[in-house]
């Protein structure tokens, strides 16, 4: 029976990590050679972990669903990565980065984990530079920084608008080096479909070879889940098309408890939806908010004129523009955290001021910045983003403001882990977006890259040794055991069941309906009624999936519809879990906004007395209600307060 | 828009492929090219036919997963974009569009429009890295790097590994891909340390994997979605030759 022991070390916050490192066990080089580790996923977390663990001498097997580890969705992160280097002399520090992250997360993250994250952030920048990541530099040759939402210092390192790509290529290069040395065996186009648990410990995984359909077994002494988030529950999101929650969800089914599933980040600056045939939403980096100003017209007649095409946004004089973030939050202005910026956009659009034909868009305008800095400076800073915007919308953002609207972007919730990043199943770890631990109810911009690399390069390689030190006598995992048999059989039966249906609805048809239910009821604003409705609707849709889905072809081939169907079957469970979690949390915090709980000014109203805890869900069986456990959050270093970005 | 599509269908790596003709109707000009294929596939599923397999993922031009030769051009008719960023407004109502997989000996077809690009991974495994382990590295600002060098390194590092260069080259050469990585690291002091070894190892692996030779036609640069310059090939050649002279 799993229990919730967060294993937070004793002592002063700033000493916890060093004390812990001194206390945990290590494995000798000779013994590391005998131990095997499976890593699922090759984004920033997975690739950095696999490379670092292999460098230490462990035998690593790494799995990804793409044709190459380099395709993982970390590659799409644009704006940057935070670190407390204080290179700008603007009074940044480890404590300030820690504090901003806790506050940005609306006091729903674990202090000790966040402090450690801030502590190792500086090492990440050093590591990436040593790998040859071409971060932006000043003319003097030193590293440049920019600002991101939720911070009043410039601590974000960046490589044009392609920071995620460059960091991932660094981790991928380190991984390639270990593959060439034979320390890592790479399995691209392989999808994890089940976790194998034996004697209460994680012993391996069952995968499907996406090209041949072959179902295979892989054993190890420990399994690391680095499979990212589950934002694609909403169908339309900024996630890649193949991003999914299935690996994490299989772990949940096998006994890994799932934390804060309802904490979803809605990113304020995405290109608005254009029609019902759209497949995904494109993010415009938060870094644009350094120089772009967000506004809608003050007058309803101007809104109507813009929608009808009678006026262009450039025709609206300054005094008739409502720069609503600058108006409502003078201290942070356009650089408020994402949840605040998203809700403010929704508030204006709900009031009828949306600027496109659907009424669901606001302007992001570079006019002031271009006047101040010149077009060339703006091109240097954001050129690739402006080009991307123009290719998609056919509008030139140097001349007309961009139109943006919030979209699902990131999931703060994930598999529950202790301070060692171990789940409630011994030997099973979760890192990066797949776990829940560092971002609370809202993640700050440029912190996802930081967390993925912190976990993979500098935390897991230490903490996993503490568990593996007890496994040095354990021989190579035998994959011909009843536990592996049972796990493989379950996968094969599920696939056979999907093919046996041959109903009338395609996977995408059902997925779009799920996305609609989730966006309307479990999206930017949630109520008791909407959540109860969502639970019923998702249950109905799930039943419909298992009665009426149509998947062509066979298992024994490259079958993308089967891949999608398997992922959707898990999204149909996750959607319900998210709604249940949101229904339980009778407060508003960060990205979780319950309309019933708001201040007179429309800000999120937390209830620290009753909800300063992590909601951790235990799976109890198919179509059974999960059981919730609480990890109480204790704040020793920060004082709980309502977030204030006004002054 | 109503369109006629001639699409390469091939059951698996061993099967013989052929073009099949399809029609799609009422496509909005604001639809992306891959969304148009999504619509086709959804129609095919409802008609009880097998959908067309094609690789794609991020749909914002950065993962390098999407490919496709469209009317003879890698990533279609528009410049400096990937297929996922291509929108139907670049076509006309009534057009016939020919869609093929990458055609390159080093990228065998797996099914329909999806190819095996693992050769690119193998080239990078041969030397496309700086040999540092995690930890124990100097402070990030310990080595100042001229802005121009960092910018040029970034220009080359923008490569997304999509394979358009080799698929476009009449010789099937991967020189632009290899040059982008070699050049990106060669412009940085950290990368200079093992520059010679890297250039030799990556070129040798490229040759071993069956990619052709570069004859400087520049076709790769023209089709590269990230506009990587063939000037990087010149740098690779310099790196390679000076490494050979030292042998």
Contacts between the chains, C-beta under 8 A, distances in Angstrom:
chain1	res1	chain2	res2	distance
A	48	B	134	7.5
A	51	B	134	7.1
A	52	B	133	7.9
A	52	B	134	4.2
A	55	B	133	4.5
A	55	B	134	6.0
A	66	B	57	6.3
A	66	B	63	7.6
A	66	B	65	6.2
A	67	B	55	6.6
A	67	B	65	6.9
A	67	B	116	7.2
A	67	B	117	5.8
A	67	B	118	7.0
A	68	B	117	6.8
A	68	B	118	7.1
A	68	B	120	7.1
A	68	B	121	5.2
A	68	B	161	6.9
A	69	B	121	7.7
A	70	B	64	7.1
A	70	B	121	7.7
A	70	B	161	5.9
A	71	B	57	5.8
A	71	B	58	7.8
A	71	B	63	4.6
A	71	B	64	6.4
A	71	B	65	5.0
A	73	B	57	7.3
A	73	B	58	6.4
A	73	B	63	7.2
A	75	B	58	6.8
A	75	B	62	5.5
A	75	B	63	5.3
A	76	B	58	4.8
A	76	B	60	5.9
A	76	B	62	5.1
A	76	B	63	6.6
A	85	B	140	7.2
A	85	B	141	7.9
A	87	B	141	6.5
A	123	B	135	7.4
A	125	B	140	4.5
A	126	B	137	5.0
A	126	B	138	6.8
A	126	B	139	5.8
A	126	B	140	4.8
A	127	B	132	7.9
A	127	B	134	6.2
A	127	B	135	7.4
A	127	B	137	5.8
A	128	B	140	7.7
A	129	B	137	7.6
A	129	B	140	4.2
A	129	B	143	7.8
A	129	B	190	7.2
A	130	B	130	6.9
A	130	B	132	4.8
A	130	B	137	3.8
A	130	B	138	7.1
A	130	B	190	6.0
A	131	B	129	7.5
A	131	B	130	5.6
A	131	B	132	6.3
A	131	B	190	7.7
A	132	B	130	4.9
A	132	B	153	7.6
A	132	B	184	7.1
A	132	B	185	5.0
A	132	B	188	5.3
A	132	B	190	5.3
A	132	B	191	5.0
A	134	B	150	5.3
A	134	B	151	7.9
A	134	B	153	4.1
A	134	B	154	4.1
A	134	B	157	5.3
A	134	B	184	6.8
A	134	B	187	7.9
A	134	B	188	6.9
A	135	B	140	7.8
A	135	B	150	7.2
A	136	B	150	7.1
A	136	B	154	7.8
A	137	B	145	5.9
A	137	B	146	7.9
A	137	B	147	4.9
A	137	B	150	4.5
A	138	B	147	6.7
A	139	B	147	5.2
A	140	B	144	6.5
A	141	B	144	2.8
A	141	B	145	5.2
A	141	B	146	5.7
A	141	B	147	6.9
A	142	B	141	5.0
A	142	B	144	5.8
A	143	B	140	5.9
A	143	B	141	5.9
A	159	B	154	5.9
A	159	B	157	7.5
A	160	B	154	6.2
A	162	B	62	6.9
A	162	B	158	6.5
A	164	B	62	8.0
A	165	B	62	5.8
A	165	B	158	7.8
A	165	B	160	7.6
A	166	B	154	7.5
A	166	B	157	6.0
A	169	B	157	6.7
A	172	B	124	7.8
A	173	B	124	7.0
A	173	B	128	6.0
A	173	B	129	3.7
A	173	B	130	7.2
A	174	B	129	6.5
A	174	B	132	7.8
A	174	B	134	7.3
A	176	B	121	7.1
A	176	B	124	5.0
A	176	B	125	4.5
A	176	B	128	6.4
A	176	B	129	5.7
A	177	B	125	7.6
A	177	B	129	4.6
A	177	B	131	6.5
A	179	B	125	5.3
A	180	B	125	4.3
A	180	B	126	6.8
A	186	B	121	7.8
A	188	B	118	7.0
A	188	B	121	7.7
A	211	B	110	5.7
A	211	B	111	7.8
A	240	B	57	4.4
A	240	B	58	4.4
A	240	B	59	7.1
A	240	B	63	6.4
A	241	B	56	6.0
A	241	B	57	5.6
A	241	B	58	7.6
A	241	B	59	6.0
A	242	B	57	5.1
A	274	B	28	7.7
A	274	B	30	5.0
A	275	B	28	5.7
A	275	B	30	6.5
A	275	B	31	7.4
A	277	B	28	6.6
A	277	B	31	5.5
A	277	B	35	5.6
A	277	B	38	7.5
A	277	B	39	6.1
A	278	B	31	8.0
A	278	B	35	6.6
A	279	B	32	7.3
A	279	B	34	6.9
A	279	B	35	4.9
A	279	B	38	5.6
A	279	B	59	6.4
A	280	B	59	4.7
A	280	B	60	7.8
A	282	B	59	7.5
A	282	B	60	4.9
A	283	B	60	7.4
A	387	B	80	7.2
A	388	B	60	6.8
A	388	B	61	6.4
A	388	B	85	7.0
A	391	B	61	7.8
A	391	B	78	7.4
A	391	B	81	5.4
A	391	B	85	4.8
A	391	B	87	7.2
A	392	B	32	7.7
A	392	B	85	6.7
A	392	B	87	7.0
A	394	B	87	7.6
A	394	B	89	6.5
A	457	B	134	4.9
A	457	B	135	7.8
A	458	B	134	7.4
A	458	B	135	7.6
A	461	B	134	7.0
A	506	B	42	5.4
A	506	B	45	4.5
A	506	B	46	6.5
A	508	B	38	7.0
A	508	B	42	5.7
A	509	B	42	7.3
A	550	B	45	6.1
A	550	B	46	7.8
A	552	B	45	5.9
A	552	B	48	7.2
A	552	B	49	7.3
A	552	B	50	5.4
A	552	B	51	6.8
A	553	B	50	5.8
A	557	B	11	7.8
A	557	B	12	6.8
A	557	B	111	7.2
A	558	B	12	7.4
A	558	B	53	5.6
A	558	B	110	6.0
A	558	B	111	4.3
A	558	B	114	6.8
A	560	B	51	7.2
A	560	B	53	5.8
A	561	B	45	6.8
A	561	B	51	6.2
